[in-house]
Amino acid sequence: MIPEIGHFALVLALVLVLIQSFFPLVGAQKGIASWVAIAKPVARLQLLFTAIAFACLTWSFLESDFSVLYVASNSNTSLPILYKVSGVWGAHEGSLLFWALTLSVWTTAVTLFGRSIPPVMMARVLSILGLLSVGFLMFMLFTSNPFERLVPPPLEGKDLNPLLQDPGLALHPPLLYMGYVGFAVPFAFAIAAMLGGRLDAAWARWSRPWTQVAWVSLTLGIALGSWWAYYELGWGGWWFWDPVENASFMPWLAGTALMHSLAVTEKRGAFKAWTVLLAIFAFSLSLLGMFLVRSGVLTSVHAFASDPARGMFILVFLVAVVGGSLALYAVRASKVRSYVRFDLVSKESALLLNNVILVVACAAVLLGTLYPLLLDALDMGKISVGPPYFNAVFIPLTAPLVVLMGIGAMARWKRDSLKNLWPKVRVSLVASVVFGVLYPVVVMQKFDWLAAIGMVLAFWVFFTTLKVTRDQARGRGLGGLSLSHWGMAFGHIGLAVFIVGITLTSVYSTEKDLRLDVGQSHEMGGYQFLFKGATHLQGPNYSGDRGEVVITREGEQIAVLHPEKRNYRSGMPMTEAGIDAGLTRDLFVALGEPLGSEGAWSVRLYHKPYVRWIWLGSLIMSLGGLLSMADKRYRVRARRTAMDKAAVGATV
Amino acid sequence: MKARHKRLGFLLVGLVVLGAASWLVFNALGNNLSYFFSPTEVAENKVPADHVFRLGGLVQPGSVERGEELTVRFEVTDNAHTVKVAYTGILPDLFKEGQGVIAQGRMGPDGVFVADEVLAKHDENYMSPEVADALEKGHQKGIADMAKGNKPL
């Protein structure tokens, strides 16, 4: 009964979004006030029904209702409650439902927080978001219904993929989806503004906080995924340039460009057409990511759906969204030309170059991701593009961007000169070169060119950000700085921390696969790893072996690690690494296989300096995004416009 | 600065970025592509002698030899031909006899494929499209060979 309620609620939600996408849009174009007015209530009602559907599916999971096919394939009675809940979005159908729910939540949030937005604009925005919901709900109802029944129901369900039975993974997909779907909001604003023919600073101001919140979710989602891959997959890596990782990274790059370009559009009225295009790109890349992941064209952990009908539907949806919005852009873009002048040396130029580099880097990632698919489709052979391609292209492209960050943050709007900038950056430049070169020598005790370059870049961002903050605070104190300045500062310093992490981890990590007998030890990075043997292990839905490795440094015990090798009841084996985490280094032990009969094992050992800084940096960046989102100018203007409107209403 | 000079400046900067990017992309693509081959293609000598490639198929049941040391030897088959593979290191969790596998590496002089990376499928029901395709072709070739009177391997 409950699953049928959920199914029915989904159908009702589809009917509602059809209303939400049609009437307000036509009403806005034709000037029919009552059609415009229904946008908000319908959007909220839609959220109610999608939420009911979601609740029904969650209930089916909690009650282990195996007559629902999706529950039977992804849950069983011995699964802990946390994973029963996260199982709701653990596979294809449920994650689509989660996606649709997130879209309705964002839509409703726009109706709640966008009080300053004129009703006609609001109607357009909501109907664009409604059209996207139509696509998702139809996709779900026609090709991937999560409430499909299984007759006769099995007594016990299968297992949730053991890789996904992890607290980090319970949160990773929701954050990613919030990010992906979040870019639908600036997209809808851009389309609505083009339809209305009004692209002004107000439009950019409405879009900015939404872009930032999407960007923050995406940043956290990607960081969490990277962290999970690091400790759960047992390979000790943090980024593999896997097509699915790229699928989330491309919208992130486009979104980062969009965030910066929106800043220029809001403050200076420049780059309007470009900003609109970026908003289209960011969301299109999110959809492309979904297509790559869900259509089964990729060889990957994530490609759990491989049904051609689904792939076809998403492809058509993707073409409709991208094609439709670009066609509209082609017709309307000439009208949104910006008539704002700025010099070659100015903050605008720096931000423009930032955008160019980010978009080009994004295109290079896109090429590397799609090239194998393209060749295969043309029957020109099966190839794979490995991580070396991405490293060789991405790193040299983005290093100049980091140099530019320091200058861009320093430069004045509209007009600046190298003569004026030089004294401001001089000290930072010298300091970053000195510290950057000394750090590998003094702290890491081994000089390496790549490490030095990375550290110089990181210190450069750090010092220039400090300098800008000090200059800005002159006369008003640190407390007088706006939250959006702090947002910039944290965002950039987060990137500096991130660069420290990737540089030092990449250069100074040591990894070794080796055979260890019971009682044998191995020295790595100044640490002694002593293998004490492995014992049998019995968990709730798995059994396996549990090793014990004692780590000492200069005779002093640092940690005792217990790496595990599990065999889940579903028959799937899993490696649980033992990790001793630290601010300046991680020690990582994973079990391979038993060798011989004397209790020896093949073991993988890692010493990874500064690997935590990668995720720490991402956290600081996200904090920056949150701070600038909370800037009071979004709130004050919202309130003032609302008051103006009330005043206008009173006189009418 | 005149408007014309300014435009020229912007254009130049844009061209430099694009040029640098294209150079990087083509350079990196040329060096880092690896093609996929099936055991049949290896038997027909279609594989590059001095370049890394990916070999895919099923792990031949009963072929996995684990010694006292880290090196593992096994055979990859597409049911028409098999190729011997040697790999030193820890195999992925889902590596199993009779299951799909992709190994990246190069051919050694003795006809043994020396893998520096081994990928196994990620879940029970999933097979990489490349491996599925190779098996399908191997299957058809086996039938064709039988029709010609050749003994299948």
Interface residues (C-beta under 8 A of the other chain):
Chain A: N161 L163 G234 T299 S300 V301 A303 F304 S306 D343 L344 S349 L352 L353 V356 I357 V360 A361 A363 A364 L367 G368 Y371 G381 K382 I383 S384 V385 G386 P388 Y389 A392 V393 P396 L397 D513 L514 R515 S570 G571 M572 P573 M574 T575 A590 G592 E593 L595 G596 A600 S602 R604
Chain B: M1 K6 G9 F10 V13 G14 V17 L18 A20 A21 L24 V25 N27 A28 L29 N31 N32 L33 S34 Y35 F36 R54 R66 G67 E68 E69 L70 T88 G89 I90 L91 D93 L94 H122 D123 E124 Y126 S128 P129 E130 D133
